[in-house]
């Protein structure tokens, strides 16, 4: 189990890069806000925010406001709301 303090830091950083500043770590989002999961893990780790798929799954599953989502195959991840960058989430 990941310590609560680290969990919160990683979750907040994930919000920052998926909602506001993907360029901070050199991450590319597609037009619908999706990033490749492997790219996110690699770029966060290179930035000094070490994360793995298990921790990412924990954060997505336990987000009280359902802030994040995986694609069905978990090869992509995105923030569900609150973007300050232009993305089309496809919501009606």
C-alpha positions in Angstrom: 0.0 0.0 0.0 1.2 3.5 -0.9 1.6 6.0 2.0 -1.3 8.5 2.1 1.0 11.5 1.8 2.7 10.1 -1.4 -0.7 9.1 -2.8 -2.0 12.6 -2.5 1.1 14.2 -4.0 0.9 11.8 -7.0 -2.8 12.4 -7.4 -2.4 16.2 -7.4 0.5 16.0 -9.9 -1.6 13.7 -12.1 -4.3 16.3 -12.1 -1.8 19.0 -13.0 -0.4 17.2 -16.0 -3.6 15.7 -17.3 -5.8 18.8 -16.8 -3.5 21.8 -17.1 0.2 21.3 -18.0 1.0 18.1 -19.9 3.9 20.0 -21.4 5.5 20.3 -18.0 6.7 16.7 -18.4 6.6 16.5 -22.2 3.4 14.6 -22.3 1.2 14.7 -25.4 -2.6 14.5 -25.1 -4.8 13.7 -28.1 -7.8 15.9 -29.0 -10.0 14.0 -26.5 -7.5 14.5 -23.6 -6.1 10.9 -23.7 -2.5 10.2 -23.0 -0.7 6.9 -23.5 -0.5 5.3 -20.1 3.1 4.1 -20.7 4.1 7.6 -21.8 2.6 9.1 -18.6 4.4 6.6 -16.4 7.7 7.1 -18.2 7.5 10.9 -18.2 6.4 11.2 -14.6 9.2 8.9 -13.4 11.7 10.9 -15.5 10.4 14.1 -13.9 11.0 12.6 -10.4 7.5 11.5 -9.7 8.0 7.8 -9.7 4.8 5.9 -10.4 3.8 2.5 -11.8 0.7 1.0 -13.3 -0.5 -0.5 -10.0 -0.3 3.0 -8.3 -2.0 4.6 -11.2 -4.8 2.1 -11.1 -5.2 2.8 -7.3 -5.4 6.5 -7.9 -8.0 6.1 -10.7 -10.1 3.7 -8.8 -10.1 5.6 -5.5 -10.6 9.2 -6.8 -13.5 10.5 -4.7 -14.7 12.7 -7.6 -13.8 10.2 -10.4 -11.2 12.6 -11.7 -9.5 10.2 -14.0 -10.4 7.4 -16.4 -8.7 4.6 -18.3 -9.6 3.5 -21.7 -11.1 0.0 -21.7 -7.7 -1.6 -22.3 -5.9 0.8 -19.9 -3.5 1.8 -22.6 -4.7 5.4 -22.3 -5.6 7.6 -19.4 -7.3 11.1 -19.1 -8.8 13.5 -16.7 -12.6 13.5 -16.7 -13.2 17.2 -16.1 -11.7 20.6 -15.2 -9.3 21.1 -18.1 -7.8 24.5 -18.6 -6.4 23.3 -22.0 -8.5 22.7 -25.0 -9.8 19.1 -25.2 -13.0 17.6 -26.5 -14.2 15.1 -23.9 -17.1 14.1 -26.1 -19.7 14.9 -23.4 -23.2 16.0 -24.6 
